[in-house]
């Protein structure tokens, strides 16, 4: 059963730990005997690498997150209490839960948007135009890049986006090609970085700096500290880090998130020069020919090249496979069976450094991100291992 607001309110009344399960999930999220005393939510956090994990987030941490976000809005001239919060993300994800929670903390209006409506921009615009405060209240919305791309491709979706005062974009990397298109239309994007472990956003770019051409995810919110580990892994310290995490790979205990100084080591490599730029997943980085490669950056470069030469964008996912000479080598999964198009993509990479060029190109017509706009890299690695698809 899909989580809805009524179920959340009932969970608040009952107290204890409320599991926010995916509608298709039947197993308990965390063994009851492992749960500590307290009140809050159990939220799945699989990231892009696969493997079921569940974070324990007290309600008070959601309050803290909402307060930090309200402070950021006030800093750009938006009164949180006056905002119209539109929510197109599922409530069993932290990014879908937080718009509703923020509305409770701020006294703002919250409107849940159905997945089907997000795929029909004309209908979406019609529904929102009937809201009494549409075009009057500052509209604030959180999107993943996949949703943003779909809306921008439709005139009605673009018109809907142009009404929004703040468009937080997170959950996955924002391709530079999509960012440039958004700037050309004057869309007030705010690329952000956050995680289930941090009760959503910990850093965010302002719309003004985004429109001025600034890339990256901005600076830390007022309750967050960021720094880098020796291997460029992003470290986060904030009072709203999850109090524990349960993993299907280690089901008999709860894991602590932080070290003794209170720092959480994320799975992402980053730079902080001067603002936060996420380089890619540490577990997705590969060593090839003695060089460290972040496939997400190369995927974004390829999408930008497609835009420059006016090719229709198609999904491309770069994975690795063992290689006796290189250690690992890049393999490109391409969401098409059009051999000529794949040939064009391969040609685009001819000028790249040798260790950046995919050594194999595979047709993968079913290739797509999940509903949250993330690549389920474990799933596609499993596809690659059992691959019987023709090679381009």
FIPA-430721 format. One line per 5 residues: their letters; for each residue x, y, z of C-alpha. Coordinates in nm, 4 decimals, decimal comma. Each point is the difference from the previous one (the first is absolute). Example, Ala and Ser with C-alpha at 12.3 -4.5 7.8 and 13.67 -1.06 7.14 Angstrom:
2
AS> 1,2300/-0,4500/0,7800 | 0,1370/0,3440/-0,0660
END
This chain:
392
XXXXX> 0,0000/0,0000/0,0000 | 0,1306/0,3445/-0,0915 | 0,0883/0,2213/0,2983 | -0,2320/0,3005/0,0286 | -0,0350/0,2953/0,2362
XXXXX> -0,2744/-0,1671/0,2063 | 0,2296/-0,2943/0,0711 | 0,2755/0,2396/0,1082 | -0,2349/0,1793/0,2369 | -0,1124/-0,3313/0,1501
XXXXX> 0,3642/-0,0954/0,0508 | 0,0630/0,3267/0,1829 | -0,2940/-0,0698/0,2327 | 0,1224/-0,3547/0,0795 | 0,3564/0,1092/0,0723
XXXXX> 0,2933/-0,2389/-0,0292 | 0,1817/-0,0700/-0,3276 | -0,2159/0,0312/-0,3114 | 0,1200/-0,2106/-0,2976 | -0,0281/0,1813/-0,3341
XXXXX> -0,0028/-0,3016/-0,2256 | -0,0097/-0,0157/-0,3775 | -0,3497/-0,1103/-0,1109 | 0,1391/-0,3340/-0,1244 | 0,2040/-0,0723/0,3147
XXXXX> -0,1336/-0,2736/0,2261 | 0,2864/-0,0758/0,2401 | 0,0489/0,1967/0,3234 | 0,2404/0,2871/-0,0629 | 0,2030/-0,0573/0,3187
XXXXX> -0,0307/-0,2865/0,2522 | -0,2094/0,1332/0,2884 | 0,2477/-0,1157/0,2647 | 0,2682/0,2297/-0,1472 | -0,2044/0,3193/0,0210
XXXXX> 0,1059/0,2409/0,2773 | -0,2350/0,2018/0,2150 | -0,1297/0,3075/-0,1772 | -0,2321/0,1339/-0,2669 | 0,0641/0,0537/-0,3663
XXXXX> 0,0024/-0,1581/-0,3430 | 0,1765/-0,2936/-0,1623 | 0,0979/0,1091/-0,3515 | 0,1655/-0,2136/-0,2662 | 0,3314/0,1262/-0,1332
XXXXX> 0,1400/-0,2071/-0,2837 | 0,1953/0,2754/-0,1789 | 0,1129/-0,0817/-0,3516 | 0,2111/-0,3027/0,0858 | -0,2776/-0,2359/0,1043
XXXXX> -0,0440/-0,1932/0,3252 | -0,2897/0,0615/0,2372 | 0,0757/0,2350/0,2865 | -0,2334/0,1717/0,2441 | 0,0688/0,3204/0,1944
XXXXX> -0,1534/0,0837/0,3366 | -0,0943/0,3684/-0,0012 | -0,1676/0,1466/0,3108 | -0,2787/0,2504/-0,0590 | 0,2166/0,2630/0,1686
XXXXX> 0,2603/-0,0397/-0,2761 | -0,2659/0,0716/-0,2607 | -0,0873/0,3139/0,1989 | 0,3657/0,1054/-0,0063 | 0,0216/-0,0580/-0,3764
XXXXX> -0,3157/0,2020/-0,0610 | 0,1349/0,2850/0,2133 | 0,3294/0,0118/-0,1914 | -0,1848/0,0046/-0,3315 | -0,2301/0,2777/0,1209
XXXXX> 0,3052/0,2044/0,0965 | 0,1401/-0,0453/-0,3520 | -0,3303/0,1100/-0,1601 | -0,0097/0,3116/0,2169 | 0,3532/0,0764/-0,1163
XXXXX> -0,1181/0,0191/-0,3626 | -0,3084/0,2066/0,0855 | -0,2679/-0,2736/0,0151 | -0,2274/-0,0170/0,3060 | -0,0334/-0,3753/0,0782
XXXXX> -0,3477/0,0466/0,1484 | -0,1234/0,1558/-0,3252 | 0,1403/-0,2752/-0,2246 | -0,2100/-0,2413/-0,2044 | 0,1832/-0,3329/0,0272
XXXXX> -0,0697/-0,2277/-0,2962 | 0,1144/-0,3571/0,0534 | 0,0425/-0,2378/-0,2960 | 0,2175/-0,2504/0,1910 | -0,1214/-0,3101/0,1903
XXXXX> -0,0456/0,0341/0,3748 | 0,1975/-0,3161/0,0784 | 0,3190/0,1789/-0,1165 | 0,1610/0,2686/0,2175 | -0,0203/0,2461/-0,2918
XXXXX> -0,3773/-0,0564/-0,0218 | -0,0582/-0,0063/0,3747 | 0,1775/0,3296/0,0701 | -0,2234/0,2357/-0,2069 | -0,2978/-0,1151/0,2066
XXXXX> 0,1953/0,0253/0,3240 | 0,1270/0,3471/-0,0882 | -0,3573/0,1121/-0,0633 | -0,0957/-0,1138/0,3517 | 0,2942/0,1837/0,1566
XXXXX> -0,0461/0,3193/-0,2008 | -0,3806/0,0188/-0,0101 | 0,0200/-0,0064/-0,3810 | -0,2289/-0,1685/-0,2501 | 0,1007/-0,3434/-0,1360
XXXXX> -0,1425/-0,1583/-0,3160 | 0,0899/-0,3588/-0,0921 | 0,0310/-0,0611/-0,3755 | -0,0599/-0,3492/-0,1379 | 0,2625/-0,1757/-0,2154
XXXXX> -0,2442/-0,0192/-0,2924 | -0,0534/0,3768/0,0132 | 0,3756/0,0585/-0,0205 | 0,0048/-0,1935/-0,3271 | -0,2780/0,2139/-0,1501
XXXXX> 0,1230/0,3625/0,0117 | -0,3152/0,1464/-0,1576 | -0,2147/-0,1591/0,2698 | 0,2489/0,1038/0,2676 | -0,0203/0,3627/-0,1072
XXXXX> -0,3802/-0,0097/-0,0065 | -0,0190/-0,1490/0,3503 | 0,2414/0,2572/0,1441 | -0,1702/0,2920/-0,1725 | -0,3146/-0,0904/0,1981
XXXXX> 0,1838/0,0372/0,3314 | -0,1152/0,3277/0,1618 | 0,3564/0,1109/0,0833 | 0,1616/-0,1050/-0,3305 | 0,1917/0,2963/-0,1396
XXXXX> -0,0439/0,1894/0,3277 | 0,1893/-0,2000/0,2629 | 0,3667/-0,0813/-0,0642 | -0,0056/-0,3528/-0,1453 | 0,2700/-0,2316/0,1355
XXXXX> 0,0536/-0,3479/-0,1437 | 0,2565/-0,2804/0,0209 | 0,0783/-0,1952/-0,3169 | 0,2428/-0,2640/-0,1168 | 0,1790/0,0685/-0,3317
XXXXX> -0,2121/-0,2544/-0,1877 | -0,3183/0,1884/0,0922 | 0,1597/0,3319/-0,0876 | 0,1060/-0,1274/-0,3423 | -0,3485/-0,1363/-0,0752
XXXXX> -0,1709/0,3237/0,1000 | 0,2400/0,2222/-0,1949 | -0,0632/-0,2030/-0,3160 | -0,3694/0,0954/0,0029 | -0,1282/0,3611/-0,0447
XXXXX> -0,2553/-0,0473/0,2783 | 0,2641/-0,1456/0,2293 | 0,2329/0,2888/-0,0755 | -0,2752/0,2501/0,0752 | -0,0626/-0,1783/0,3323
XXXXX> 0,3681/0,0164/0,0921 | 0,0193/0,3709/-0,0839 | -0,2543/0,0791/0,2721 | 0,2145/-0,1630/0,2704 | 0,1984/0,2267/0,2330
XXXXX> 0,2376/-0,2793/0,1082 | 0,0624/-0,3330/-0,1731 | 0,2175/-0,2165/0,2210 | 0,1686/-0,2650/-0,2151 | 0,1633/-0,2979/0,1670
XXXXX> 0,0089/-0,3759/0,0273 | 0,2408/-0,0321/-0,2920 | 0,2537/0,2111/-0,1849 | -0,1440/0,2865/-0,2065 | 0,1442/-0,0329/-0,3519
XXXXX> 0,1681/0,3216/-0,1125 | -0,1905/-0,0152/-0,3286 | -0,3297/0,0021/0,1905 | 0,1250/0,2783/0,2269 | 0,0891/0,2154/-0,3016
XXXXX> -0,3447/-0,0537/-0,1530 | -0,1623/0,0942/0,3308 | 0,2019/0,3225/0,0147 | -0,1026/0,0894/-0,3540 | -0,3643/-0,0176/0,1125
XXXXX> 0,0617/0,1947/0,3207 | -0,0948/-0,2919/0,2257 | 0,0822/0,0622/0,3660 | 0,1841/-0,3234/0,0690 | 0,1757/-0,0676/0,3302
XXXXX> 0,2195/-0,3095/-0,0363 | 0,0347/-0,1656/0,3393 | 0,1773/-0,2813/0,1810 | -0,1410/-0,2124/0,2775 | -0,0708/-0,3542/0,1110
XXXXX> -0,2386/-0,2072/0,2068 | 0,2773/-0,0138/0,2604 | -0,0038/0,3812/0,0303 | -0,3807/0,0469/-0,0032 | 0,0186/0,1470/-0,3521
XXXXX> 0,1873/0,3107/-0,1150 | 0,3315/0,1044/0,1530 | 0,1191/0,2314/-0,2798 | -0,1847/0,1954/-0,2672 | 0,0715/0,2545/-0,2732
XXXXX> -0,2065/0,3193/-0,0187 | -0,2094/0,0599/-0,3131 | 0,1804/0,3287/-0,0642 | 0,3436/-0,1608/-0,0006 | -0,1279/-0,2868/-0,2131
XXXXX> -0,1404/0,2416/-0,2589 | 0,3299/0,1880/0,0034 | 0,1727/-0,3180/-0,1170 | 0,1273/-0,1450/0,3281 | 0,0137/-0,3809/-0,0007
XXXXX> 0,0030/-0,2320/0,2987 | -0,2169/-0,0297/0,3102 | 0,0795/0,3253/0,1768 | 0,1026/0,0309/0,3631 | -0,0983/-0,1833/0,3172
XXXXX> -0,3206/0,0880/0,1830 | 0,0332/0,1710/0,3364 | -0,0066/-0,3214/0,2069 | 0,2524/-0,1915/-0,2139 | 0,3794/-0,0291/-0,0257
XXXXX> 0,1677/-0,1509/-0,3073 | 0,3585/-0,1111/-0,0560 | 0,1933/-0,2506/-0,2112 | 0,1793/-0,3158/0,1059 | 0,3448/-0,0802/-0,1359
XXXXX> -0,1528/-0,1909/-0,2943 | -0,2428/0,2878/-0,0811 | -0,2952/-0,1760/0,1629 | -0,2506/0,2576/0,1231 | -0,0352/0,0139/0,3788
XXXXX> -0,3091/0,1520/0,1629 | -0,0618/0,1052/0,3583 | -0,3458/0,1151/0,1092 | -0,2291/-0,0612/0,3016 | -0,2566/-0,1605/-0,2299
XXXXX> 0,1998/-0,3047/-0,1088 | -0,1969/-0,3238/0,0330 | 0,0382/-0,1644/0,3413 | 0,0708/-0,3356/-0,1633 | -0,0079/-0,1937/-0,3233
XXXXX> -0,1064/-0,3579/-0,0656 | 0,1384/-0,1939/-0,2949 | -0,1276/-0,3185/-0,1612 | 0,3654/-0,1005/-0,0300 | 0,0448/0,0164/0,3797
XXXXX> -0,3508/-0,0709/0,1335 | 0,0789/-0,0752/0,3660 | 0,1020/0,3479/0,1133 | -0,0489/0,3706/-0,0524 | 0,3009/0,1842/-0,1398
XXXXX> 0,1193/0,3327/0,1353 | 0,0403/0,2628/-0,2731 | 0,2661/0,2257/0,1466 | 0,3552/-0,0152/0,1271 | 0,0891/0,1161/0,3500
XXXXX> 0,0106/0,3645/-0,1166 | -0,3532/-0,0257/-0,1417 | 0,0920/-0,0075/-0,3712 | -0,1954/-0,2145/-0,2451 | 0,1967/-0,1250/-0,2998
XXXXX> -0,2274/0,0132/-0,3035 | 0,0401/-0,2234/-0,3034 | 0,0785/0,2975/-0,2239 | 0,3264/0,1581/-0,1086 | -0,0128/0,3786/-0,0131
XXXXX> 0,1850/0,3287/-0,0140 | -0,0611/0,3101/0,2140 | 0,1739/0,2625/-0,2092 | -0,1716/0,2215/0,1028 | -0,3464/-0,1594/-0,0166
XXXXX> -0,1091/-0,3633/0,0063 | 0,0453/-0,1925/-0,3240 | -0,0739/-0,3714/0,0057 | 0,2430/-0,1912/-0,2197 | -0,1720/-0,3377/0,0166
XXXXX> -0,0623/-0,3045/0,2131 | 0,3108/-0,1400/0,1672 | -0,1394/-0,3492/-0,0537 | -0,0516/0,0854/-0,3677 | 0,3525/0,1324/-0,0581
XXXXX> 0,2365/-0,2312/-0,1820 | 0,3724/-0,0347/-0,0468 | 0,0950/-0,0460/-0,3615 | 0,3563/0,0199/-0,1237 | 0,1059/0,1537/0,3315
XXXXX> -0,2551/0,2833/-0,0292 | -0,3098/0,0615/0,2147 | -0,3102/0,0489/-0,2124 | -0,3446/0,1156/0,1170 | -0,2473/-0,1386/-0,2567
XXXXX> -0,2713/0,2555/0,0907 | 0,2200/0,2845/-0,1222 | 0,0583/-0,1730/-0,3321 | -0,3709/-0,0746/-0,0379 | -0,0754/0,3687/0,0534
XXXXX> 0,2662/0,0980/-0,2549 | -0,1542/-0,2330/-0,2569 | -0,3490/0,1417/0,0602 | 0,1397/0,3523/-0,0464 | 0,1643/-0,1042/-0,3277
XXXXX> -0,3329/-0,1422/-0,1192 | -0,1671/0,3328/0,0708 | 0,2734/0,1954/-0,1813 | -0,0390/-0,2039/-0,3216 | -0,3812/-0,0019/0,0414
XXXXX> -0,0371/-0,3753/0,0493 | -0,3113/-0,1095/0,1866 | 0,1169/-0,0963/0,3502 | 0,0042/-0,3723/0,0755 | 0,0978/-0,1738/0,3222
XXXXX> 0,3649/-0,1038/0,0261 | 0,1422/-0,1783/0,3042 | 0,3721/-0,0657/0,0430 | 0,1007/-0,3051/0,2034 | 0,3222/-0,1898/0,0437
XXXXX> 0,1162/-0,3552/-0,0613 | 0,3310/-0,1703/0,0833 | 0,2834/0,0387/-0,2487 | 0,3387/-0,1742/0,0253 | 0,1890/0,2995/-0,1386
XXXXX> -0,1937/0,2965/0,1391 | -0,1240/-0,1522/0,3264 | -0,3480/0,1202/-0,0863 | -0,1415/0,1335/-0,3234 | -0,3053/0,2063/-0,0827
XXXXX> -0,3040/-0,1515/-0,1692 | -0,2794/0,2208/-0,1361 | -0,3606/-0,1175/0,0243 | -0,2122/0,1967/-0,2476 | -0,3795/0,0144/0,0095
XXXXX> -0,0551/-0,0583/-0,3721 | 0,0403/-0,2568/-0,2769 | 0,0883/0,2670/-0,2557 | 0,3501/-0,1030/-0,1097 | 0,0624/0,3266/-0,1851
XXXXX> -0,0818/0,2019/0,3120 | 0,2269/-0,2153/0,2139 | 0,2713/0,0493/-0,2596 | -0,0430/0,3773/0,0315 | 0,0375/-0,0224/0,3778
XXXXX> 0,3127/-0,2077/-0,0346 | 0,1423/0,2552/-0,2411 | -0,0603/0,2747/0,2569 | 0,2330/-0,1741/0,2428 | 0,2903/-0,0419/-0,2472
XXXXX> 0,1625/0,3217/0,1244 | -0,0333/-0,0954/0,3694 | 0,2979/-0,1183/0,2016 | 0,0675/-0,3668/-0,0587 | -0,1049/-0,1096/0,3500
XXXXX> -0,3310/0,1918/-0,0372 | -0,1111/-0,1708/-0,3214 | -0,2401/-0,2975/0,0311 | 0,1521/-0,3161/-0,1402 | -0,3361/-0,1622/-0,0765
XXXXX> -0,3378/0,1446/-0,1017 | -0,3075/-0,2135/0,0676 | -0,3575/0,0413/-0,1192 | -0,2330/0,0092/0,3022 | -0,3453/0,1193/-0,1161
XXXXX> -0,1543/-0,0417/0,3478 | 0,2568/0,2267/0,1658 | -0,1561/0,2568/0,2337 | 0,0369/0,1648/0,3392 | -0,2337/-0,0855/0,2865
XXXXX> -0,2947/0,2141/0,1103 | 0,2303/0,2195/0,2110 | 0,2234/0,0752/-0,2964 | 0,2854/-0,2180/0,1254 | 0,1945/-0,2664/-0,1852
XXXXX> -0,0370/-0,3383/0,1699 | 0,3564/-0,0881/-0,0875 | -0,0074/-0,3391/0,1737 | -0,2973/-0,1033/-0,2145 | 0,1730/0,1017/-0,3217
XXXXX> 0,3287/-0,1594/0,1067 | -0,1924/-0,3250/0,0400 | -0,1439/0,0537/-0,3486 | 0,3518/0,0552/-0,1331 | 0,1334/-0,3197/0,1566
XXXXX> -0,2756/-0,2007/-0,1670 | -0,0012/0,2113/-0,3139 | -0,1039/-0,1618/-0,3260 | -0,0676/0,3257/-0,1817 | 0,1755/0,0779/-0,3268
XX> 0,3112/0,2145/0,0195 | 0,0310/0,3173/-0,2023
END
